[in-house]
């Protein structure tokens, strides 16, 4: 069944009718490769390929993205003054409801999952499910055997909050380590080291549950999750995989 192009793009959350009209005027929208000149052009979205700025419009129910977050951007959906992780995404991925799953500090880099599926993110974040997160960190001094033991026993933060037992895996260098935690308290990794009198100089998230940072993904770049990655996340979240 054919529908107006501006309605199709509007319903998918690409923008308002007025914005879409403006993009059409700027010759940024194509249908099957042909530039659209009329925002009301009838299209058959499931049979034809629509694109905005050369990026194909997708009709999947949910969008899931893996972003290599660079340092210097906020994990937020909007901010008046500072750039956010959403600002890094091409227009065609800025759907309503797209949000980061959890938070990385402004100076932290690495894996950030973004999804439109609120139930998925809730289940991946709830402390009840113990979805583990792995970080690479560089510290201001060498690690000691007592540090591994303290992480394994469960660290009490300066605020008095108690962390669940975590893994501290030293190396490759004397001041480098990987940390695996099963919760996501505010500044947790930095505060765990602080409690031991150490300072984290650099922090990068490598993994969240079954999802790993893609080594081919440059900082600031996102890609859609593969089908296998999506399925593994839904299994981790205890949700049925989407047929
Ligand atoms: N722990 C931190 O201290 N910061 C992060 O960004 C993530 C985990």
Boltz pocket constraint, residues with backbone or C-beta under 6 A from the ligand:
constraints:
  - pocket:
      binder: B
      contacts: [[A, 103], [A, 104], [A, 105], [A, 106], [A, 108], [A, 185], [A, 186], [A, 187], [A, 188], [A, 189], [A, 190], [A, 191], [A, 203]]
      max_distance: 6.0
